């Protein structure tokens, strides 16, 4: 028998197989393992190392933590994985947000979905942490929580991608995965709004609304920016804005998962800081007093508050309130001024008692000032401004032959005042028998009447004894 055959026979009698070696607690020099690559992650002290197979791990004196290569997060440094959350369970018992995040670490994916809290089926070879298997427990395997025997949550490995989301706990997370791993549902994309950030910022009072990622309408970009919220639209938020839709990560069947919203189906219900039961968005307005009058005739602190109440701005100022003139005795003179409401007031007193601001001296132009487009109505004159005249009876006769209560009323009607007093109406004398004597008087219409009776029956005012001059 040759020496080689004799050696082979001795090895066979010793129980050592060249095809399938059994791991023995022997020194490395006493081990002969197969060349089959079936990697395992072994633990030697606190160090995890990948071995070609279980035999090589045993020969090195390492306990098998789990099958597959050891996870190495450093392998993800040069890999840009997506931030979507499509969890998979790694052989190390760690939940990875998606296949890419698991693959770049080198770990083997053993199941679709999150790892169960009780430990995955891949934890074998001593990876379970409980009794039974011969190993010393797996590296990141979930361990009993103690006390109640309830298993602790599974660990998570999330990509290092900054795609902030705001959780329902009002905490900002780097991405969806980080929120889910913390047990928080996602309220909306973007950083959480923090109004405290606006304390030291002086934002303008103009109303140029933007919609934040929290589905709140901000008066302008400044007010959104100082809270830290992301602007998702250049306009007010709509009732069904995507900014506030959907919380959690349930799938299209609504089954959800252990950290998602159990009802989070494809319709994206819940989430978002809606403004009320109707789903109307909330508003964030500057605390600036720059009053405007809404089309509902209510005064608002600023344009933002009017818009949030659903009212268009009629004009910039307090709403005019004629009731304020009840206890005020204004003069009857006609020294017109134009109010901020595009109404012509007979004089400053009549404008002031309504609370309106005078924007110019003289009548409001028919085309209107900057607020004319929403003024409180012209008359039949096709956009002519409205008028506010005193309730004083001091009749005048217009050049159109009509009698007006006072000169303000005449001018607002577009009539030139012909003379003070009523217009003469000869028909009023039809039933009056006046004397035939000639004692001339001058009427306010600059007409000489034969006597007082002849003037009075026309309704004209007598302005002088004797014939009119000139």
Secondary structure as GFF3:
##gff-version 3
##sequence-region A 1 470
A	DSSP	alpha_helix	3	13	.	.	.	ID=ss1
A	DSSP	three_ten_helix	28	30	.	.	.	ID=ss2
A	DSSP	beta_strand	40	44	.	.	.	ID=ss3
A	DSSP	beta_strand	47	51	.	.	.	ID=ss4
A	DSSP	alpha_helix	54	59	.	.	.	ID=ss5
A	DSSP	beta_strand	63	67	.	.	.	ID=ss6
A	DSSP	three_ten_helix	73	76	.	.	.	ID=ss7
A	DSSP	beta_strand	88	90	.	.	.	ID=ss8
A	DSSP	beta_strand	95	96	.	.	.	ID=ss9
A	DSSP	alpha_helix	99	103	.	.	.	ID=ss10
A	DSSP	beta_strand	109	112	.	.	.	ID=ss11
A	DSSP	three_ten_helix	121	123	.	.	.	ID=ss12
A	DSSP	beta_strand	156	157	.	.	.	ID=ss13
A	DSSP	beta_strand	165	167	.	.	.	ID=ss14
A	DSSP	beta_strand	172	173	.	.	.	ID=ss15
A	DSSP	alpha_helix	176	181	.	.	.	ID=ss16
A	DSSP	beta_strand	186	189	.	.	.	ID=ss17
A	DSSP	three_ten_helix	195	198	.	.	.	ID=ss18
A	DSSP	beta_strand	210	212	.	.	.	ID=ss19
A	DSSP	beta_strand	216	218	.	.	.	ID=ss20
A	DSSP	alpha_helix	221	225	.	.	.	ID=ss21
A	DSSP	beta_strand	231	233	.	.	.	ID=ss22
A	DSSP	three_ten_helix	242	244	.	.	.	ID=ss23
A	DSSP	beta_strand	282	284	.	.	.	ID=ss24
A	DSSP	beta_strand	292	294	.	.	.	ID=ss25
A	DSSP	beta_strand	299	300	.	.	.	ID=ss26
A	DSSP	alpha_helix	303	308	.	.	.	ID=ss27
A	DSSP	beta_strand	313	315	.	.	.	ID=ss28
A	DSSP	three_ten_helix	322	325	.	.	.	ID=ss29
A	DSSP	beta_strand	337	339	.	.	.	ID=ss30
A	DSSP	beta_strand	343	345	.	.	.	ID=ss31
A	DSSP	alpha_helix	348	352	.	.	.	ID=ss32
A	DSSP	beta_strand	358	361	.	.	.	ID=ss33
A	DSSP	three_ten_helix	372	374	.	.	.	ID=ss34
A	DSSP	beta_strand	386	388	.	.	.	ID=ss35
A	DSSP	beta_strand	396	398	.	.	.	ID=ss36
A	DSSP	beta_strand	403	404	.	.	.	ID=ss37
A	DSSP	alpha_helix	407	412	.	.	.	ID=ss38
A	DSSP	beta_strand	417	420	.	.	.	ID=ss39
A	DSSP	three_ten_helix	426	429	.	.	.	ID=ss40
A	DSSP	beta_strand	441	443	.	.	.	ID=ss41
A	DSSP	beta_strand	448	449	.	.	.	ID=ss42
A	DSSP	alpha_helix	452	456	.	.	.	ID=ss43
A	DSSP	beta_strand	462	465	.	.	.	ID=ss44
###
